[in-house]
Amino acid sequence: MNEIEMTGQLLGECRIGKWAIEIDGGAEPRMYDDEVMKELVGIGKDERLTPEETYRRWYDHIHPRHYGAVNDAVGRMLKGEHAEVQYPFFHPTLGEVHVRCGGRRNPAYTRGARFEGLHQDITSLVHVQLSEDNILSGITKAMYGLNMTIDLDTGKYTLIAGTGLEEEVNVLSKMEDYAEACHVGFGMVEAKVAEEIYAVTNIDNLQAHVASGAFGLVKTFTYRTEFGGELKWNEMNVLVDRNPYGQPVANILIRRLDEKVIREREARISAEKANEAKSAFLSNMSHDIRTPMNAIIGFTDLAKKHLDDRSRVEDSLLKISAASKHLLMLIDDILDMSRIESGKVRLERAPLDLRRNLEDFESIVAANAAAKGVKLISDMSGLKTRWILVDKLRLNQVLFNIVSNAVKFTPDGGSIHLVARDLEPEREGTARVEFHVRDTGCGISKEFLPKIFDAFERERNSTVSGIKGTGLGLSIVKKILDMVGAKIEVRSEVGKGTEFSTVVTFAIPDSEAVARAEAESTNPDADAARVVESLKGAKALVVEDNDLNLVIAEGLLEEVGMKVEVCRDGVEAVERMKRFRKGDFDIVLMDIQMPMMNGLDAARAIRASGVPGTESIPILAMTANAFSEDREKALAAGMNGHIAKPIDPSKLYAAIAAVL
């Protein structure tokens, strides 16, 4: 037996037949086959078929669903490629068999096209694979409430129903094809998630995964569906693969999730995201805090080395002051955010001349903008409202954070437009004011825009952008506006700029409240001079345990002609006040956090001592416990007021004068 005969025998034993197909112009296709091929196609030994009849016998018994795949293989062979296809074939005596057919065009044939190849019976292999698929289907059915298998060539699908998703199965089993199933099925899914899921599970995207060879898991979704007003959590796994015939299919596996599992998962994910954000925040803050600290330490050293150079010392002191204020701003932002999130911030309502406040605000930020070469343009022509009830500190904080952000991210030569205008009030006794800020800065990317108000988030850190900040300013803005029921909108385009707008409803104060506020706000410079003059000769007991703070307090008080006596903790202060005689002191300035006895307990003890005059002597808290609740605690302990550290001299003098 020669080599060719041996090869033919081996092919026959493996049930592999040889074939050739000729296609000449408009003539009917012809198929030529060997004995094994005749057997595989179902041509009996006694049958005498023409090549044309042989072709029809083969082609007519292919499963109609697979004509497309066979024709695609023919198209590839016409291009000179080797092509292979698997399909079920209806054998006249054996029934459905599964075949693998592959071949290539013969370039020597010139009258038309001639394809030559092999035809193999793979029925036993397919049955093994189908058996494995059935086992897998049983496992899938036990694990998932719904398994949808989509034929990516036809758009048709089959469902395998498990348990737990009876409502979905009942609805989807009535659909004609996958496109209709998507239309109906996504109507049951939360709108915000439906678009994201459809972007992954549409036929075009799934076919693209197959074309790129990216088989396996595409994506996992966790979402909620609604039936009868009840929301239920589900998990969807999307996979792409080929079936035993080599056709592209997708599997969508859905299972119901336990509510407790979802809550635990969400809590874990939320905690992970929070930790990531805080780690990034701490990394940024480490740089941002060290920057002003470096300036403070560096310029202090320079000043000490050049004490005989007055101008250089003055320059160093100015830079130290600027760095200190920046450091204080960073600390205030962090503490503000913490207190807002914990619900400890309460908004105060006091009469405010809105137009005058905006004019004062404009003068401050315009100077900051001008220093950077940025022009601030304000328009209050549409603002008729004057007096409102508002927390001035928080209103200015909102405006300052938005406008200062615009200044930071607008380059030299750019501009910022600040507009305030009245809108129609929704109810009597109120005013609706729109604040609009537009800049010509660098803009915000589409990717970062959804996170613009998130705490601890910054699009670029200070090392990269050279722009200082905590990334908390806009988050604080959003939180404050949420507290008053106002929304904030932002539009931005990279390279063109950003717009912020918000509409706030304010109550309008009565005429008596306005009159009192106007009286208090007249000629502040003259008032400040009178305050300082009134303090000359006054005597103060300063209770402070920190040496540096004590030096500052003594210096500020003696600067305006006050006389100072010192106690180093609460116990010492109480003992000293037990010996109090009228004329010893006019006021007590009390730190809060001290060893031995804190300032609150010391104030209570002084008030309860029974020594004449101690029940009425003014006591002011002078402390780094700077929040509104700290002020309330001080008042509850019998104090008359509260001064926050770092000490602002003008506020210190005004507070003392107010109680003397």
Buried (B, 14 or more C-beta within 10 A) or exposed (E): EEEEEEEBEEBBEEBBBBBBBBBEEEEEBBBBBBEBBBBBBBBEEEEEBEBEBBBBBBBEBBBEBBEEBBEEBBEBBEEEEEBBBBBBBEBEEEEEBBBBBBBBBBEEBEEEBBBBBBBBBBBEBBEEBBEEBEEEBEEBBEEBBBBBBBBBBEBEBEBBBBEBBBBBBEBBEEBEBBEEBBEEBBEBBEEEBBEEBBEBBBBEBBBEBBEEEEEEEBEEBBBBBEEEEEEBBBBBBBBBBEBBBBBBBBBBBBBBBEEEEBEEBEEEEEEEEEEEBEEBBEEBBEEBBEBBEEBBEBBBEBBEEBEEEEEBBEBBEEBBEBBBEBBEBBBBBBEBBEBBEEEEBEEEBBBBBBBEBBEEBBEEBBEBBEEEEBBBEBEBEEBEBEBBBBBBEBBBBBBBBBBBBBBBBBEEEBBBBBBBBEBEBEEEEBBBBBBBBBBBBBBBEEEBBEBBBBBBBBBBBBEEBEEBBBBBBBBBBBBBBEBBEBEBEBEBEEEEBBBBBBBBBBBBBEEEBBEEBEEEEEEEEEBBEEBBEBBEEBBBBBBBBBEEBBEBBBEBBEEBEBEBBBBBBBBBBBEBBEEBEEEBBBBBBBBBEBEBBBBBBBBBBBBEBEBEBBEEBBBBBBBBBBBBEBBEBBBEBBBBBBBBBEBEBEEBBBBBBEBE
